[in-house]
Amino acid sequence: MEIRDFLTMTADLNENYRIYIDQTPPVPAGIIRVTDGAAVFLETKKPLTVKDAKKQLNFLKKEQKLMFFVNETPQYVFGLKISNDKILLS
């Protein structure tokens, strides 16, 4: 998934939804780091809100890929699910 896709998919969502990585249990995604051509969600104790993620992502190139780390393994974001008040990255 590219940044533009994430911004489009979340455009009409409640900006207070919190972002998690789709694991069991869900892992809070809190910090966005920029690497070579990708924006990476990192695991934290407090998840980002959609509003906070958009603020960070709006300054980056829209064609950059989104990734997340799980157990120190990088993975591309291929989609997202909405569950209650959570966005789950998968």
TANORWO-V811281 format. One record per backbone hydrogen bond with DSSP energy under -0.5 kcal/mol. NH is the residue of the N-H (numbers start at 0). CO is the residue of the C=O. Records with the same first field share a line. If there is no record, write none. Layout:
NH: CO + CO
This chain:
2: 63
3: 61
5: 1
6: 2
7: 3
8: 4
9: 5
10: 7
12: 9
16: 13
17: 84
18: 47
19: 86
20: 26
21: 88
22: 20
24: 22
26: 20
27: 25
28: 18
29: 27 + 41
30: 41
32: 30 + 39
34: 32 + 37
36: 34
37: 34
38: 64
39: 32 + 37
40: 38 + 66
41: 30
43: 27
46: 44
47: 28
49: 16
50: 14
52: 48
53: 49
54: 50
55: 51
56: 52
57: 53
58: 55
59: 56
63: 60
64: 36
65: 0
66: 38
67: 74
68: 40
69: 72
72: 69
73: 71
74: 67
76: 65
77: 75
80: 87
82: 80 + 85
85: 82
86: 17
87: 80 + 85
88: 19 + 86
89: 78
